[in-house]
């Protein structure tokens, strides 16, 4: 939310949940444009949490408080928006709808106990939403569907519902049907299938409740039968189905009770038609969130260990238990400083509490393991960027703390006297490299400071300082993620540019060769004298460098032989023809000369280096490129295009099989040169309409084709 728009926020103090049973944590997911943020805004206004709803295009919504989001007119960060309905606090976790910001989505899933999938009634859903549904199903997370954008001219509720049932499963059943106005297009109300009543919004929100018109009865009868059968199929009362089939009228309250239990267990997934702009369905959705979604007491908690990894007892969602909480998101506010969004899993977090902060497991992405003792001075209820101070946060609830010097996304906050560590959540590997170049020396210092802040809050961002290509590379989740990262760096006062990322190659001898290094300087001052002769032969890939001493007769004193080896290895590390390390060869020292006065360790190191370069001039040097093994997961319809594209990337397809994680998808295994994968993430998404994903793992080095090797030699100046 823009800072000048704080008057939208109700001045009433934030509600403090006293028990976990008073809390619902709901992550709101869906593709970009499905209406997630608009729906969250409407729910906040309907519960008078805010005085009026903002808009995404103007950047005035509570959840789009990030300047990068306002600039790009897209949600790029997880945001928490709590509201209160009938005495229950609902923490809505609004997530970005773009695949690039999957880290924010994972954080939302970690903090939530249930998921609300938002599907547009006019443009359906994307493949990422379908995949996410399967992920939630795998862990048994309760789910419901809000079918939005009913006011769009091309909205089709029936088609959207049919799509959800095809993709999500037949367990998705509507609780209400939309009631159209006289024009046949606008939606003026809902028809309740369980209550068999009409909720009329034609005079505004909240609706007027009345009996259905005669024209509504056939639709109610048809859809209600399917709904009741779906609810009864999940009922714990095994006699209920027989009674229903025998013609008994099942009491509505019995159906509602069974429905709520089935939803909380993740076995039944109700769908609610909603129009955020007109308020249609908002009350029905709020009732679903508060009555059917589970409390934190019903959701399994992550495993914990001591900070040394030793096992500890499983957590319970107990306000009186040991304090265990997790930082699900870290941001840097220009006014407040570091702000950490925290889900409390056990115990109660209170102001002025000494805590222990532990972060482990992401060192490879620039998050080294760390442990620190701090004091939480204040506890806040976050509403987007607006922080409202509260006196406690019980187990199951979500809060914010500020001014921590150590807390990063994914860290565990626990009692100082009993430090614990929560199992980390799974985070995908960033696959798009962007090399950044600061313009001045002062920009280098500012870049280092700003990168530290970004890495602390974004575990999907990997920072690499490559000593071989001399580039500073940011590994991002995609182009949109890269744009946001660069915008945030520039907003921090850093002037920078980008350049194509380079792949670190290797050099190798293609044939045996002999070389001599002669380093003789005997004029003026202390002399230098060292001569050595070597035989060189290539070795199989991955063998490394071997050094063999075959000096006889003391041609080189024994104490100087290690100096020759040191010089050879140092030159191999620097490279010879293209500045890349030379690998996989054996050097045999066969002869040499020394001087009783002028020989030295430094002289023989220089001679060893010269001998290797001399051998390289007589033998062909081959450039080696890294080859990765990739596993590409795509819809079945895109397999042909992906395989054809791999052929154009010099890839070798190793095989394909059905994806064990979902239907209608195929996994393609292939080996592809790493240089061909620099922009592959972007191209794969383009080929598969955003549905394709891949993983990569280094396999080996292989000789680079001649024309590409010549180009690489021109682009990379060797370090002599």
N, C-alpha and C positions, 0 to 999 in steps of 0.2 A: 504494500500500500504506500502510495506517495505520502511523504511526511506532511505535506500541506493538506492532506485529506483526513486527518485524524478525527475531525468532527463527525465522521461517519460512525465511529465507534461509540457504543453506549457508555455513558459515564457510570453506570452501575458497576459495582465491584465484581470481579470474576468469581464465579461459583467455585467453591472448594469441595471436592468430593471427599467425604469422610470414610467411605468404605469402597472396596473394589466393586461391590455389587452396584454402586451408583455410577459406574463408568462404562462406556462403550468406545472402543478404539476402532475406527473404520478407515481403511485406506480406499481412496477414490481413484479408480484407474480407467483408462480408455484412451483411444487414439486422439491425436491432436485434432481439434475441431468437433469433437463429440459433445462438448458442452459441459465438461467437468467443472471448470472453474466458475462458469456462469451458474451452474446448479448449486455449488457450494455457497456462492454469494447470495443466491435466492433463499437458501435454507437459513443462512445467518440473518437475513432481513426478516424472514417469516417468524423467527423466534425472538426478534427484537434485539439480537446481539449487536447488530449494526442498524443505523437509522435508515439507510438506503443502500441498494445494491449498486456496485460499481460495474464497469465494463472492461473487458479484456483489451479492446482496441484502444481505449484511452489510458490503459495502465492504472486504473483506479480501483482494482479489486484488492481485497485484503490479502490474497495469497500471492499476487504478482507484485511483491514489494521490492524484488531484485531489480536494480537499474538495467542489468543486461536483459532481463525479461521485457521490460518496458521498451527498450530500444528495438528488440527483435520481434516484439508483439507476440511472444510465445512464453508459455510457462516453462521455466528451465530449472526450477528448484522445488524441493519438497517444502510444503508449508502446512502448519498446523492451525486449524480453525475450530476451536471448541464452541459448542453451543449447549443450551439447556432446554430440554423438553420434558415436561411432566416430572420434574425433579431428577431427571437422569442427565448426566453430563456426557455429551457425545464429542469425542475428539475426531474431527474430520481431517484426514491427512491427504491433502491435494497433491497429486503427483504429476510430473510432466508427461505429455502424451507422445514425446518423440523418443525413438529408440536410443538416441545418443545419451539420454539422461537416465539410463537404466540404473545407475548408482543411486539416484534419488528415489527411484521406484523400489529398489531393494531395501532401502532404509525405511520406506513407508510400510512395506510388508513386514519388516522386522518389528516395528512398533505397534502394528495393528493386530487385532484378534479376528477381524472379518474384513471382507472386501466387497465394495460396491462397484460393479462394472457398469460403466456408462456407455450406452450404445445409441448412436444417432438414428432417428427414424427416417432419415433421408439419405445418408451416405454409409450406413452399415458400420463395419469395423475393419481393422487391419489385421494382418497375420500375427503381429506381436501381441495383440489383445487375446487372440485365440491361444497362443502359446502360454501366455500368463495364466489363463484359466486352467490349463493343464498343470502348471506348476502349483497353483493353489490346490487343485484337486489332489495332487500327489502328497501334500502335507495335511490334507483334510481341513483346509481353511473354509469356514462358512462363506457363502457368496450369495449375492442377490444382483438383480439387473434393473437399472433405471433406463428406460427407453425415452430419450429426450428429443428435443427439437421438433415437437409435434406441431409447432406453428409454422414450420417451413412449407412453402408451396408444394414441394414434392415429397413431403413426409408420408410414409406408409407404415403405420403401426403393424399391420398384419405381416407385411414382408419382413420388417425388422424382427418381429417375434419369431417368425419361421426361420430366419437366419440364425438367431440365438439358439433355437432348438436343434438346428442342423450342426452347429459348431460346438455348442456347449453341452448338448444332450437334451433328452426329453424331460429331464427333471426340471427344466426351466418352464414354469407355468405362470400365466398372468393372474394376478389377484384382482385386477380391474380391467375394464375395457374403456377406451376413449369414447366420449359422447360428442358427436359433431353438432355444430350449430346449423341454422337454417340454410346457410350457404353451402353446406356439405363439405367444407374445407376446414374451417376453424374448429378447435376443440374447446368446448364450453364446460365439460364436466367429465366425470368418471362414473362407470357403472360397476358397483361392487359385486363380485361374483359370490362371495360368501354371505354377505349381508343382504344381497339382492335389493340394494337401495341405490338411488342416484345421488351423486354429490355434484351439485350444480354450482359452477364458479362464474356464471354469467354476470353476477353482480359483484364479483371480486372475491378476494380471499379473506376469511375462510369460507367454505362453501355452504350452501343451503342443502339440507338432506331431505329427500322426498322419495316417494314410491316411483318405480320405473313406469314409463309409458308402455302402452301395449306393443309398440313397435320394437321395444327393447327385449321383450320376453324371449323370442326365439334365440337371439345371440346369447342371452344369459343361460338358457337351458343347455345349449350346446357346449359352451365353454365351461360352465360350472360343473358339468358331469366329469369332464377331463380333469379339472382341478381337484374335485373331491376324490376321485379315484387315485390321483397322485399323492394326495395327503394321506389317505387311508393306507396306501401301500407302505408308507413309512411309519405307520402308527404302531405303538407297542401293544395295543389291544388287538389281538389276533382274531377276535370275533367281529370286529367292526366291519370288515369287508363282507363277510357273509350276511350281516344284518343289512348292509347297504344294498347288496345285490338282491336281497329278499324284499326290498321295497321300503324298508324302514327309513324314515326321515331322520337324518343325523343332526343333532343339535349343533347350531352354529358355534357355540362356545367350545364344544368338544373338538370341532374341526380347527378352531383357532389355536387351542392348546396343543394339539398334535402338530399343527403347522409350525408353531414357534419352536417346538422341540426338534423337529426335523431340520429346520433352518439352522438352529444353533449347533446341531451335530454335523452340519455340512452335507446332509443327504438330500435336501430339497432346496430349490433355488427360485424364489418368487421373482416375478417381473412386475414392475410398476411403471405405467406411462406417466411422464412428467413433462410439464412445460414451465420452465423456470421463469420466463418473461411474464406469464399470466398467473402463475401460482397454482396451476392445475396439478394436482397430485402431490404437492409438497407435504400436506398434512398426512397423507397416506404413507409417504416415504419416511417421515419422521416417526410414525407409529411403528413401521417395520424396523427401523434402526434401533429404537429403544426397547421394543418388546420381543423381537425375534432374534436379533443378533446376540451373541454370547457375551457374558461379562468376562473380565480378565480371570476370574476364578475358574472358568471353564476351558481356558486355553492352555495347552502345554507350554512350559517355560524352557528356555534354552539351558543347556548343560553348563555347569560352572566347575572350575578347578581352582586350586591355589595358584598364585602367580608363578610358581615353579613347575606347574603342570600336574601336580599330585591331585588325585581325585578328592572331591568334596561331595557332601550330601546334596541330593536334588533340591532345587528351589521350590518354595511354595509361595503363592501370592498372598502373603500375610503381612499386613501393616505393622505387626509387632515383631516380624522376623528380622534377620540380619539385612542390613542395607545392601542391595545390589541393584544398580541401575546401569543404563547404557546410553552413551552419546550417539544418537542416531543421525545427527547432523550438526555441523559446525559452520558458522558464518562469521564474517568480520564486519561489524557495523561501524561506519565511520564516526559515529557519536559514542556508542557504548563500548566498542571494542569487540572482543571475542564473545559470541553468543552460542551456547550449546543447547540444542533441543534434546531433552533427556526423557527416556521411558523408564519409569521405576518398576522393576519386576518384583522386588521384595523389600520389606521394611517401609520406612517413611522418611523422606528427605525434608529436612527443616532448615530454615535459615541459621546461619552461624554454626554450621556443623563441620567438624574436621572430617575429611574424606581422603581416601587413597584412589589415585587415578592410574590405571594400568592400560597400556596399549601394546599388543603383541600380534605378530603374524603378517604384517604388510611391509616388512623392511625392504623387500624387492621393489616396492613402488615408491620409495622415498619416505616411508613411515617407520623409522627404526624403533625397536622395542624401547619402551620407556615406562618408568614408574615414578610417581611423585606424590607427596602428601600436600594437600591444600585445604583451604577452608571455604566452604560455600557460604558466602555472606548473605545473599538474597536468593529467593526462589520466586519465579514468575509464572503466570499463566500466559502463554503466548497467543496472540491473535494476529497472525502475520508478523509484521515488524513491531507491532504494538505490544509492549510488555506490561502486564498488570501484576503487581506484587501480591503474593499470597503467603499464608503462614505455614503451609505444608503441602506436600505432594505424596499421597499414599500409594501403596503398591497397586499397580494397574493403571495409574494415571500418567499423564505426560505433562512436563513442565519445561521451563528454560532456566538456565543459570548463566551468569555473565562473568567476564573478567578472569576466567581460568587461564593460567599460563601454560598448561600442559594438555588440556583436553582436546582430542581430535576425534573426528568421526570414527565410530567403531570402538572407542575406548570404554572401559568398564569403570564405573564409580562405585566404590564399596566403602565399608567402614574402615577407618584408619587402624582400628585394633584387630580387624579381620579382613585383610585385603583378599579379593577374589578376582577371577578372570572369567568372563563369559566366552563361550565358543563363538568365533566370528561367523558372520553370515557370508554366504557365497557371493563373490563379486566377479563379474566377467572381466576378461583381459582386454585392455585398450589395444586397438589394432591399427589405428591411423596415426602415423608419425608426422609431426610438424616441427621443423627446425627453426628456431627463433634466433635473431641476431640483433642485439642491442646496438643502438646507433653510437653511443658515446660511453666513456668510462663510467660516468655518473649513472648512466642508464643500466650498466652492468650491476652496480650496487643496488639500485632500486629494483631491478629484476629479481635479484636473489631474495630480497625481503618479501616481495609480492608473491613469488613462487612458493615460499615457505608457508604463507597464509593460504594459498590456494590448495596446496597439497594437504594441509592439515584438515581442510574441510571436504576434500573430494578424493575418496579412495579409488575412484576410477581413473584418475589422472596419474600417469607414471612419468617421472622425471629421469632423464638419462643424459649424463655428460659423457659422450663417447670420446675416449682418448685417441682413437685411431682416425676417426673422421673429423675430430676437433669441432664437433657440433653439439649444441645444446638442444636436445630433442624432447618435445612434449608428446607423449603417446596418449591419444584421445580416443573417445568412443565413436567419433564420426565428425563430419564437417560442422554440424551445428554446435557440437560440444567444443570443437576447436575455436569456432567463432566467439563463443561465450568466454572461453578462457582468455583469448587474446583481447577481447573487449575489457575484461576485468583487469588485465595487466596494464592496458593503456589508461584505464580509469585511475589506476594507482600512480600515474605520472611517469610511466615507462614508455619511451619512444623506441619502437622496435620494428623490424621487418621479418619476413619469413623467407625461407629458401627450401628447395627440395631436399628431403632427407636423403642421406647417402647410406649405402650398405658397406660395412667393413669387409674387404676382401682379404685374400691371402696370396702369397707368392710361393711357387714351388719349382724345384729343378726338374726338368723333363728328361735329362740324361746325365750320365756321369761326367765329371770334369775334374781337371787338376788346376790348382791355383797357387800362386806364390805371393807372399806379402813381404816387401822389403822396406823397412823403415830405418834409413841411415842418414843421420845428420851429425857431422863431426867438425863443423866450422863455427867458431865463436861460442864460447861458454861451454857448459856441460853437454857432451855429445849424446846422441840417441842411436842405438844399434840393436836391431832385431830383424832376423830373417826367418821365415818359416815356409814350408812347402806342405800343401795338403792335397789329399785325394777326396773327392766328394761324390757321393752316390745318392740318388733319391730313394726314399723309403715309402712303404704303403701309407695311405691316408690314415691319420690319427696316431701315427707312431711317435711323432715328436722329433726332437733333435738329439742325435747321439754323437758323442765325441770319443774317439779312440786314439790312444797314444801308442805309436809304434816307433818312437825315437830310439835309436841304438847308438851306443858309443858316446853318449853324452853330448850329442851335437847341440842340443838345447838343454841347459841345466834344468834339473828336475823342478826347481822352485818357480821356473818361468812357464812351465807347461800349462798350469791352470790359467795363467794370464792370456795365453793364446785362445784357450776355450772361452774365456770371458769376452775377449774381443770378437770372436766369431758369433757368440750368442747375442752380444749387444748389437752388432750389425744386422743380424737376422731379425731382431726385434724392430729395427728402424726400417727394414726393407731395402730393396736394391734398385728395382726398375720403376716401381710405382709407389713406393713409400708404404707398402703394406708388409706385415710380418712374413718372413720366409719360414716355411714349416716342412716337417717330414723329410729330413735328410740326415745322412751320416757323414761326419767329417773325420778323416783319418790323418793325423799329424805324422808325416813320414820323414821329414828332414828339416834342417834349419841351421842357423849360425848365431853365435852370441859373442859378445865382447866382454872381457873381464872387467872393464871400467865403465863403458858407456851403455851396456844393456841394463834394462830396468823393467819393472812390472808394466808401467805405462807404455814403454816401447813395444813390448810383445803383445799388449792388447791392441795397439794400433796395427801391428803387423798381421795379427789374426783377422782383423776387420778388412785389411787390404787384401789378404789372401782369398777371403770369401767373395769380395767384389771382383777379383781377378778371375776366379772360377766362373762367376756369373757371366762375364764377358765372353767366355768360351763355350758356354752351354746355354741352351734355350731356357728361358724362365717362363713358366705358365702362371697365369692368374687363376686363382680358385675362387669360386663364389659359394656362399652358403646356400644349401638347399633345405627347405623345410617340408615336413610332412604335415599336410593340412587335412582337416575333416570338415567338409562343407555340408551343412544341413539346409535343404531347400524343398519347396513344394514339388511334388512329383511332376507337375507340368513344366517345371523349369530345369529338369535334369539335362535335357538335350542341349539347351542353350549354355548351361554351366560347363558341360564337358567340352563343347566346341570352344568356349572361351579359354578353358584350361590349355587346350592344344595351342592356341595362339600365344600363350604365356610360357611356352616350352615346358609345360607340365606333363607329368606321366600319371595317368589314372591307374590306381592300384586296385580299385574295386568299388562296388556300391552295394548298399543294403537298405532295407526299410529302417526308418528311424524308430528305435525302441521307445522313444519318449512321446510319440504321437502319430496319429494316423495321417495318411496322405502326404507323408514327407519321406525324403530319401537322404541318406548320408553318403556322400561321395568322398572317398579317400584318395589322395593324390600327393605326389611330390612335385614341388614348384620352387624354382629359384627365388630366394628372398627378395631380390631386386624387382621381381615381377609382382610382389605382394604389397608394395608400398601404398598403392591406391586401390587395392583389391576390395577393401571394405566398401568403398563408395560405389565401385562398379558392380559388385555383387548385389547390393541393395537396389541399384538401378535395374539390373536384369530380373530381379525377383519381386519387384514392387515392395521392397522393404522387408520381405519375408525370409531372406537368406541370412544365415550366420555361418561363421567358421571359427575354428581354432587352429593354432599353428604350433609346431614344435620343431626345434632344430634337428636335422637328420645327419648331415655330413657336408663336407666341401667337395665340389666337383669342378673340373676345368671349365672355364668360361669360354664361349665361342670366340673365335679370333677377332671378328669385327667389333664385338662388344668389349673385348679385352683391350683393343687398341684405343677405343674411346675412353675407357677407364684410365688408361695410362696418361692420356692427355689431360684428363680432368683432375688427376691427383698428382701433385708434385712430391716426389720422395724427399724424406728428411735425411740429409747426409750427415 
